[in-house]
Amino acid sequence: MDQEQEPGQLFSAIEERAGEERARIHEEAETRARVTLEEAEAEIQRLKAEALRGLEREMASEAQRLVGDARMKTRGEGLQVKRRLLAEAFARARTEVERLCASPNAAAALEILSAEASAAVGEPCSVEVDVKKGSVVAVSSDGRRRADNSLLSRLNRAQAAFEAEVAGLLFGRAPG
């Protein structure tokens, strides 16, 4: 019977050894699974952090763009207001010129403007004056030289020449 026990013991030893091997393999597999899971969790956290940083950069960039757009819009609106006020200032000046044309002082002002127009084209010349319109036009005798020294034309020339200076007086600097 000794021989029969030997195979039984051999089988028991093999089974015991197989059980130990299964337990070791199972433990190794669980350890590898745990390590893989921990590595995966760490990678997920890294990717989340990286994605959040990317989103934060995008949001900061978008916020800067929106602030820039708002500033540009505000500047544009401010510039429009300044241009409108500047146009209003010259419109008021135009109204004052028109009021002057209707006043008794118009004749004296037009006389001075006539002398300036005559001097600009040279003598001999003809000078046409329209008191109601505040118009003074001098034309040389040969018709080659002409000077419009009307109140409104002078205002138009002054507006073109001094608009930046008037803007500086009104707003502290010329409109851009």
C-alpha positions in Angstrom: 0.0 0.0 0.0 2.9 2.1 0.3 3.1 2.5 -3.4 -0.6 3.5 -3.4 0.0 6.2 -0.9 2.9 7.5 -2.8 0.8 8.4 -5.8 -1.9 9.8 -3.5 0.7 11.9 -1.7 2.1 12.9 -5.1 -1.3 14.0 -6.3 -1.8 15.8 -3.0 1.5 17.5 -3.3 0.8 18.4 -6.9 -2.6 19.7 -6.0 -1.2 21.6 -3.1 1.5 23.0 -5.3 -1.0 23.9 -8.0 -3.2 25.6 -5.4 -0.2 27.6 -4.2 0.7 28.5 -7.8 -3.0 29.5 -8.5 -3.0 31.7 -5.4 0.4 33.2 -6.3 -0.8 33.9 -9.9 -4.1 35.2 -8.6 -2.3 37.5 -6.2 0.1 38.6 -8.9 -2.8 39.3 -11.2 -4.6 41.3 -8.5 -1.4 43.2 -7.8 -0.9 44.0 -11.5 -4.6 44.9 -11.8 -4.3 47.2 -8.8 -1.1 48.8 -10.2 -2.7 49.2 -13.6 -5.8 50.7 -12.0 -3.7 53.1 -10.0 -1.7 54.1 -13.1 -4.9 54.6 -15.0 -6.4 56.7 -12.2 -3.2 58.8 -12.1 -3.3 59.2 -15.9 -7.0 60.3 -15.7 -6.1 62.9 -13.0 -3.2 64.1 -15.2 -5.4 64.4 -18.2 -8.1 66.1 -16.2 -5.6 68.6 -14.9 -4.2 69.2 -18.4 -7.7 69.6 -19.8 -8.6 72.1 -17.1 -5.4 74.1 -17.7 -6.2 74.1 -21.4 -9.8 75.3 -20.7 -8.5 77.9 -18.3 -6.1 79.2 -21.0 -9.0 79.3 -23.5 -11.3 81.1 -21.1 -8.6 83.6 -20.2 -8.0 84.2 -23.9 -11.7 84.5 -24.6 -12.1 86.9 -21.7 -9.2 89.1 -23.0 -10.8 89.1 -26.5 -14.2 90.1 -25.0 -12.6 92.9 -22.9 -10.7 94.1 -26.0 -13.9 94.0 -28.1 -15.7 96.0 -25.4 -12.9 98.5 -25.1 -12.8 98.9 -28.9 -16.6 99.3 -29.0 -16.5 101.9 -26.2 -13.7 103.8 -28.0 -15.7 103.7 -31.2 -18.8 104.9 -29.5 -16.9 107.7 -27.7 -15.3 108.7 -31.0 -18.8 108.9 -32.6 -20.0 111.1 -29.8 -17.0 113.4 -30.1 -17.5 113.6 -33.8 -21.2 114.4 -33.4 -20.3 117.1 -30.8 -17.7 118.6 -33.0 -20.2 118.7 -35.9 -22.7 120.3 -33.5 -20.1 123.0 -32.6 -19.6 123.9 -36.2 -23.4 123.7 -36.9 -23.9 126.2 -34.0 -21.2 128.4 -35.6 -23.1 128.2 -38.9 -26.3 129.2 -37.1 -24.4 132.2 -35.6 -23.1 133.2 -39.1 -26.6 133.0 -40.5 -27.9 135.1 -37.5 -25.1 137.6 -38.2 -26.2 137.8 -41.9 -29.7 138.8 -40.7 -28.4 141.5 -38.2 -27.6 145.1 -38.8 -23.9 144.4 -38.2 -23.7 142.3 -41.4 -23.0 145.3 -43.7 -19.9 146.3 -41.7 -18.6 142.7 -41.6 -19.2 142.3 -45.3 -17.4 145.5 -46.1 -14.3 144.1 -44.3 -14.7 140.8 -46.2 -15.0 142.7 -49.5 -11.7 144.6 -48.9 -10.0 141.2 -48.1 -11.4 139.6 -51.3 -10.4 142.5 -53.5 -6.8 142.4 -52.0 -6.7 138.6 -52.7 -7.5 138.9 -56.4 -5.8 142.3 -57.0 -7.2 145.4 -58.7 -9.0 146.0 -60.9 -11.8 143.6 -59.9 -15.5 143.3 -59.4 -17.0 142.5 -56.0 -20.4 141.0 -55.6 -22.0 141.3 -52.2 -25.3 139.7 -51.1 -26.1 140.9 -47.6 -28.9 138.4 -47.0 -26.7 135.4 -47.7 -23.5 137.0 -46.3 -21.9 136.4 -49.6 -18.8 138.2 -50.9 -17.1 137.2 -54.2 -14.3 139.1 -55.9 -13.3 138.4 -59.5 -10.3 139.8 -61.3 -11.0 141.9 -64.4 -9.6 139.1 -66.6 -11.7 136.5 -64.8 -8.7 134.3 -63.9 -8.7 134.9 -60.2 -11.7 134.5 -58.0 -12.0 134.9 -54.2 -15.1 133.7 -52.3 -14.8 135.4 -48.9 -18.4 134.7 -47.9 -19.1 134.2 -44.2 -20.2 130.6 -44.8 -17.2 129.8 -47.1 -14.9 131.2 -44.5 -16.5 129.0 -41.9 -16.1 126.0 -44.1 -12.4 126.7 -44.7 -12.0 127.3 -40.9 -13.7 124.0 -40.2 -11.4 122.1 -42.6 -8.3 123.9 -41.3 -9.0 124.1 -37.6 -11.1 121.0 -36.9 -8.3 119.3 -35.0 -7.7 122.4 -32.9 -11.4 122.9 -32.1 -11.5 119.2 -31.1 -8.5 119.8 -28.9 -10.3 122.6 -27.2 -13.5 120.7 -26.8 -12.1 117.3 -25.8 -8.5 117.9 -24.7 -7.1 116.3 -27.8 -8.0 115.8 -31.5 -10.4 112.9 -32.3 -8.7 109.9 -33.7 
